[in-house]
């Protein structure tokens, strides 16, 4: 999983960023001082650093230069309340990969990181296509979702129409993402989740079901599902959920326009 460090003395900012990315699978560390940040950088080697321009024990610009010198492959995103172009130019000149101003939305944060991670992986030649398995007994639904994913992401796709078939494909494919219905012939989707987590613990399960009561959602999450969407679904929301999950796995490859 991709590691992310937030360096900011505002607990609220750290909390927003941590919740945004922890939810989709990042390992997130926070530091309110440069001293603590240096220890985390040395030990954890995070891929991404969110760095405030103003922190208590050191100038943010100096810490930016220090990080870029010692960890040149690290993505550094500067964050500040300052909105003038001069500050932005200074950040980029000193090696920042991106510059964002407070306050910011969850979606904007995820989009910025997605673009930067993909760029770094492209340059390093580490890009790997994800494998996505769609499990649903409705053929039209499978075809719609598969077509949407195919047009948006570079990935290997597979499908299954019921639970036993899904389990067999998980055994051989070890898919990164599984989109899973609950109500299907034979084995319940809830039981399928349990089998998936035994066979392929690293696979992420996104449940998509017309059964969307609080009890069903709770049971799916307890069994090991990462997220839940109720039918009918929004394809744009599905795309965002897939993107944020694949970002955290370091396997996001968006189709070029």
N, C-alpha and C positions, 0 to 999 in steps of 0.2 A: 504493500500500500504506500501511497505517496505521503511523505511527511511535510508538514507545513508549520512554520514558526511565526507567531505574531509578537512583534516588539512594540509595545505601547503601554504607557502608564495609566491609560484610561481603562478601567475594568469593563465598562460597558462596550467599548470598541472590541476588546479582546473577546468578550462573550458573544457578540454578534458574529464575528468572523469564525470563532470556534464552533458555534452552533451550526452555522451555514455549511461548513465543510465536514464536521464530524458526522453530521446526519447522512452524508453520502459516502462515508467510508474513509476519509482522510484521517491520518494520525496527526492531531493538532497539539502543539506546544505553545505556551504563552510565556512572555517575560516582560516585566515592568521596568527592567533596567538592562543596561548594556552588559553588566557583570554576569547576570543570569543568562542573558542571551548568548554570550560567548561560550558558556559551559554547554548549553544545549547545541549550539552549532558544532562544537568539537565532538560531542558524543553522538548526536543523532544525524548529522549531515542532512538537514532538510532540503528538499528540492525547491521549495518556495519560502520566501520570507516577506511578510508584510512589515514594513518599518516606518514608524512615525518620524516625522522630521524633528520633532521636539521630544526628547526623553530626558529624564532627570540627571543622569550622571555622565552624559557625553553628547556631543553635537551629532544629530542624526546624519548629517552629511559625512562626517568623519567615520561613523560606523558603516555607512554605505560603502565608502572607499575600502575600508578594512575587509568587509565581507567579500567584495568583488575581487580583491587581491588574493585573499586566502582561499576562497571558494569560487573560482571564476565561473563555474557552471551553474551556480545558484541563481534562481530567478528572484529578483528583488523588486517588490512593488511598494513604492513610497506612498504613505497616506498622511494627509494633513488637512487642516481647515483652511489653509491659504489657497486662494483660487486664481492668483495672478500668473500670467504666462512666464514671468521671469523665474518664479520658483520652479515651475514645471521644466523649463529649459535647463535650469541648474541640475535638477534631478537626473534628467536624461544625459546631460553632459558628463556627469560623474559615474554613469554606468547603470542607472536604474532601468529596469525593463518596462516599467509602467508607472504611471503617476495617477492616483485617484484622490478625490477630495471628500471629506466628511460633510454631511452624512451620505451613505451609499446604500443601495438596495441589495438584497440577497441575490437576486437574479444578475445584477450587474457584476457583483463579486465573482459569481460562478463563471460568467461569460469571459471576464478578463483572464481568469486563471486557465480556463479551457484553451483559449488562444495561445497563451504563453507556453503551456505545457506541450501543446502540439508542436509549436515551433522548435522547442528544445529537443524533443524526441526526434523530430524530422532531421535536424542538424546532426544529431548524434547517431543516427542510423539505428535507433532502438525501437522504432515503431513496430508494433505487432497488431495485426488485425484481431479484433475480438470475435468470439463465436457466440451467437445468440440463438437460443432455442425458443420457439413459440409453441405453446401447448394449449390447444382449445379444440373442443369437438365441433365447433361451427366453422365449416370450411370457408365461408365468405369472410368471417372475421379474421381467420388466419391469413387469407390472401391479402386482405386490406392492410393488415399490420406488417406482413412480410414485404409488401410492395413499398410501404412508407419507409421502413427501415432501409431497404435496399437503395432507395433513392437519396437517403440522407447520410448513411454511414458506409464506410469501407469495412466490410465484415463478412464472416462466413455464417450462413443462415441454415437453420434446420427447423423442422416442424414435427409435431406429433399430435394425434387427435384424441388420445386418452392417456391415462396415467401409467399403465404398464409400458406402453411404447415410449413414453417420456423417460421413465426410469432406465430402460435399455439404452436410450440415446445418451443419457447422462453418463452411463458407465463407459461408453466408448469415446464420447466427444469432450467430456469435462467442460461444458460451456461456461463462458464468463457470466452471461446473463440468461436467465430463464423467465419468460413471460408466461404465467401459469393461471389457468382457469381453476375454479374450485369445484363447480358442479359438472362432472363429466361421467360417462359410463364407466362402471367398474370401480376402480380405486378413487376415493375422494382426493381432491387436490390438497386438502390438509395433510392427509397421510403421505402424499407424494412429496410434500415439502420435507417431511422428516427423512424420507429415503434419500432425497437429493443431498441433504446436509451430511448424511453418513457417507455417501459415495463421492461427493465433491464439495468439501466444506468451504472452499473459496468461491464457489458459484454464488452469484447474487440472484435471489428470487423476487421478482416483482409480480405480485398477485393482481390479476385483472378479472373481476367477477361481478355479476349482477347481485350476488349475495354479499351485501355490504353492511350488515348490521354491526354494531359495536362488538358483539360477541365473536362474530366470525373474523373480523379484523384482528381482534386481540389474540384469538387462537392461532391465526396465520403467523402473526409476528412472534408469538411464543414458540412456534414450531421452527422458526428460523427465517421467515420471509423478511426481506429488507424494506419493502414498501407495499402499499395496497392502492389500487385504483378501482373505482366502481364503474360498471358499465351503465349507460354508454360512455365511452371515453372520448377525450379530446386528443387528437393525434399530436397537436403541438405540445400539450402537456406531457404526453408520452415521450416525445422527442427530448424534452428538457430533462425528464427523469433518467432516460437512457444516457444522455450526455453527461450529466453530473456523476452518475455511477461509474461510467467508463473513464471519466477524468480521474477519479480517485484510484482507479486500477491502473492508470498509466496506459490505457489502451484506446484512447479516443482518436479515431481517424474520421474526420468529416469529409464528405464528398466535396470536391472543389466545384464551385459554380461554373 
